[in-house]
Amino acid sequence: MLFNSIEFLLFLPIVFFLYWFILQKKLNVQNSLLLVSSYFFYACWDYRFLFLLLFSTFLDYFTGIKMEESKNQRIRKIWLIISVGINLGFLGIFKYYDFFATSFADFLMNLGLNVHPTTLNIILPVGISFYTFHGLSYVLDIYFQRIKAERNFVEYGVFVSFFPLLVAGPIERATHLLPQIKKPRTFNYGQAVQGARLILWGLFKKVVIADNCAMFVDTVFPAYTDASNSQLILAIVLFSFQIYGDFSGYSDMATGVAKLFGIELLRNFNYPYFSRSIAEFWRRWHISLSSWFKDYLMTIRYSVHWAYHEYEIATFNKL
């Protein structure tokens, strides 16, 4: 189910009506509705991959509790490595394995070696990067004692799988989103109007700008050898508008939908094409992703290094 689909046009008003007019002032039931709606939203794409989302959610929920309960730093590290390893393993297999296998085979063929790579040919689960990064940031924040482990599974489940975030982000942090999920929410007319405007603006970016640019780009790029220089230059320019319209359009719609339910999301794009340098561009483009890598990538590298160090010690002791 996509934001610009007829199904979502029917889905959103129903959830909105139940959320504010039937379940108002019942926080636990409101959150349960958001969780069930998020799982339904995800299952509409392919119900077979719903188990991945559920497994990742249970894994990190259980890991967070175990890390907080343990007083042994070594045990805490082991739980952290289990969570990081399994999450990144699933992400690597489903998202990157086929790409690297075929790329490596092409490289060997260029060297004169004829190989036939084994690929999985598995459909990429939608949103796997986003809910994986949500879970990883949660367990890392618990490990470094920035937050307490969440005992309410429904509230944690909403944090991981909140349906506006599943398609294209932004990537949220537990420190920002979980307190909003745990706090009672009241309908704010001004916030809802802002949300509706963001949804319409995002739809304009996606449907009017991105999709129309894609019509020309998809005609020129596949037959680039037959295109003129002016057509190629125009296609490149339009492609830049296409990818911006796609990504920022979906982010705007996600932010707008969340506002309808009284939840504020992180800003994801800040006029990147007005940047004065490449570095500034990346600070303004997909802000939640770049900040996530800045805050957590070194931590993950530390965990992997520690696991390898422990493996070396164990191997040495066996000699």
N, C-alpha and C positions, 0 to 999 in steps of 0.2 A: 504494500500500500504506500503510495507516494502522496506528498502534500498536494500536488496538482492533479489528483485523480478524482473521479466521481465518487469512488468508495470513501475517500477521506472527507469529501464534502458532506457525506451522510454520517460518517463516523463522528466527526468533531462536534456537531450540534447535539447529538445524542449524549455523548460523554459530558459535554458542558452543562446540559440541562440536568442530568442526574447529579452532577457534582455540586452545583450551586442551588438548585431548587428542590431537590429531594433529600440530599445528604448534607445540607448546610449545617455547620456547627457540630458535625460528627467527624472529627479528624481521622480516627482510625478507619472508619468506613470510607471516607474520602480517599485516603491513601490506598486502601484495598481496591477501590474502584480504579485508581490510577494504575495500580500494578496489574490488575486483570486486563484493563484496556491496553496497557503496553504490551502484554504478552499476546493479546489478540491481534494488535497492530503488527507485531513481528511475525506471528504465525500466518498472517494473510500473505506474506511474501513466500514463505516455505515453512510449513509447520514442522518438517523433519529436522530443521536446524534449531528449533526452539530448545531442544535438549542441551545444546552447546551454551546458550544463554543461561539456562537454569543451572547447569553444572558449574559454570564460571561464577555465578552468583553464590551458590552454596559453598564452593571452595573458598572464596575470599571472605565470606561471612564467617565460616568456621575457623579459617586461619586467623582472622582478626581477634576472635575470642581467645583462641589458644595462645596467641602471642601475648595478649594482655594478661592472661592468667599465669603464664610462666614467669618465674623469677630467675630462671637460668638463661643467661644471654646466649649461650650456645644453642639451646633449644629454640629460642626466638629466631635466631639466624636460620636454623634448619627449616622452620615453618615458612619464613620469608622466602627462602630459596625454592621450596616446594611450590609455593604459589606463583612466584615469578617464572620458574622453569616451566610449569604446566601451561600457564597463560601464554607465554611467549612461544611455547612449543605448538599449541593450537594455532596461534596467529601465523607462525612461520609455515606450518604445513598447509593450512587452507589458503593463505594469501600469497606466499612467496615460493613455495616448493616448485611448482610447475614452471614458474618464470626462470628461476635459477637453473633448473635442470635443462630446459631447452636452450638457455643462453650459454651454458657451459658446453652443451653439445655443438652449438653453432661455432663456438670458439675452437673446439677440437677439429671440426670439419674444415675450418679455415687453415688449420695446420696440416691438413691432408689426412686426418684420421676420421674414418666413417664410423659413427656411433649412433645407437638408437636409444635415446634416453627413456627411462621409465617415468611416465607422468601419471598423476592421480586422476586428472580430468574431473575434479570435483568443483561444483559450482561454489563460488565465493559467498559465504554467508554474509548477508547484508549487515552492516554496522558492527562487524566483529572487532574492528580496530577501536571503535569508540567505547564499547562496553568493556573491552579488555583493558584499555588505558584507565577507565574509571576504577576498575577493580584494583589495578596495580597501584594507582595513586593512593587508594584507601589503605591497603596493607602497608605500604611504605610509610604513610603518615602515622599509622599505629606503631610501627616498628620504632620510629624516631620520636614517639610519644608526643606528637603534635595534636592528636585527637584520641578520644576513648573509643573502644570497640563498640559497635552498635549491636544491642541485644534484640532489638525489634526487627525481625526478618522482613516484614512488610515495608518498613521505612527504608531499610537498606536496599531491598529489591527495587523500590521506586528510584532511589538514587542511581542504581546501575542501569536500569532499563526504561527510565522515563521516556515515553514514546516520541516526544518532539526531538530528542537527542539521538535517536537510534539511526537515522538515515545519514545525516551529515554533520553531526555535532551541533554546537561546540563541545569540546571535551571539558567536562566539569570536574571540580574538586570536591571532596567530601567536606572540607572546611567551609565551602561556600554554599553547596546545595543541601547537604543533610540538615543543617539548622533550619532551613526554610521548610523542609518536608516535615520536621518534627514540631514546628510551630503552628498553632491554629491560624487559619487564613480566612479573611472576610472579603467579600466581593468589593472591588474598588472600580468604580465606573471609569475613572480617568485612566487607570492602568489597563482596563479592558479595551478602551478606545485606542490607546497606544498600541496594544497588541494587534487589534484589527488593522490598523494602518500599516504596521510592519508586515503583516501577512499579505496585504494587497501589494505593498511595495516589493516584497520578495517574489510574489507571483509575477509581477511585471518584469522583474529582472530575469526570472527563469523562462517564462512563456513567451514574452514579447522580445526580449533582447537575446538571451542565450539560444533559445530554440530557432529563432530566425537566423542568427549568425551561423548556427550549426548547419542549416540547409545549404548555405554557400560553401562553408568549409568542407563539409562531407562530399561535396561535388568536386572540389578542386584537389584536395590532398590525395585521394586514391589515384588520380590521374595527373599527378604533378608534372610528369615528363611532357605532357601535351599542353600544359598551361603556360600562359605568357608571364613575363616578369611582373607585370602590373597585377595580374590575377593572383600570383603567389604572394606578393606583398600585401594585397588586400585580404587574402585568406589568413595570413599570419596576424594581421591587425584584428580581424574579426574573431579569430580564435582566442586572442587575449581577452576580448569582451565576452566570448562564450564561456570560458572557464570561470571568469569572475562572476558572470551572471548566474551560472550554475551553483558555484560554491557559496557565494555571499547571499544569493537568493534563498537557498535552502536554509542558511543560517538565520537570515532575517525572519523567515517563516517559522522556524523553530523557536526563536526568541519571542515572536508574536504569539504563538500558540501557548507557550509557557506563561506569558503574561495573563492570558485569559483564565488561567487556573491559579493566579496569584503568586507565581514563581518567577524570579528574575534570573536570567542566565548570563554567563560571561559574554562580553563583546568579542566577536570573532574576526571582524574585518574593520579596518580604519582607513578607508580611502587609499589603498596601497599604491595605485597608479599615480598618486600625487607625491610619491616619495622622491627624495633628492639623491638617494644612493641605493645600491643593492641591499646593503645592511639594513637600511631603514625600511625598504620594501618588505623584507622578511619579518621585521618587527610588526608590520601592519597587516600581513597576509596570514590568515589562519592563526590568529594570535594565541588561541587556546592550545594549539598543537605545539607551536614553537616554545611557548612558556612551559609546557609540560616537559618537553625534552630538556629544557634548560634546568628545570627543578629536579627531575627524576632520573635522567639518563646516567649521570655520574653515580647515582645510588645503585642503579641496576648493575653497572659495571663493577662496582665494589662488591656486590653480592656474588656475581659470577667469579670474580677473582678470589674471594674468600672460599667459595666452594672448591675451586681448583686447588687452592692452597691446602685445604683439608684433605683433598684426595691425594695430593702428593705426600702429605704426612702419613696417611694411612698406608699408602703403598710402601713408603720407606720402612715403616714399622714391621711390615710383613717380611722384609728381606732378612 
